[in-house]
Amino acid sequence: MRNEYARDEKTNGLLEIRDLCKVFKGKAGDVVAVDGVSFTARKGEVVVIVGPSGSGKTTLLYLVGSLESPDAGEVKVFGEDICSSGADLIAYRRERVGFVFQFFNLVTALTALENVTLPMDLSAVPLEEQRRRALDLLERMGIDKRLQRTRANKMSGGEKQRVAIARALANDPDIILADEPTGNLDTATGRTVVDILVRLARDDGKCVLIVTHDESILEVADQAFHMVDGVLNGR
């Protein structure tokens, strides 16, 4: 069932990828990780890209999130090319995108609450607002008061991933980038995480981009692609 956010491409266009390319140079020769990829995503959409290891899907995600720089092509967010020389990539990463990783990437010595407030601290959000927003996000993700005070290294995989999603939402980004978000989770917990990501698109109008090897996630996609050897193909 499609949602209200994804109906009008002209007014809700958010992410536009055009002819994106990335080549890694190595002793054995060049490796074309992303080969002329193009697609457009809107507010409220879930875009799922499925491919095997080494297909280039994680590199594509990193290009969209500006963790890697493309060799050619454009990544436009609300019409602004973040690959241009004048783009403020630090502000883009802090304010426009939220990352969810397979291995969670939480600061293990910090509590759940501290992990979620950290991005806001880097963005100079006032302390009272940091705490209010973090508690609200953690409660929304099903992290109760006990777990909010628990260090990340004492949590289960599913709990860590829900905290990671709350952290990704801390600065209210437009785009959520999820790299194998169910890769270290059992089937039931992975389903819960996918449902949370879908609700962020449906209820909050986020543009959610998921890259995964798990083809079952394709069933929730508004747009679905397969990626092989750096080339993106429609479902």
PyMOL commands that set and color helices and strands:
alter all, ss='L'
color gray80, all
select helices_A, chain A and resi 4-6+9-12+57-64+89-96+112-122+127-140+145-148+152-154+157-168+187-204+215-220
alter helices_A, ss='H'
color red, helices_A
select strands_A, chain A and resi 13-26+29-42+46-50+72-77+80-81+97-100+175-179+207-212+223-228+231-234
alter strands_A, ss='S'
color yellow, strands_A
deselect
rebuild
show_as cartoon
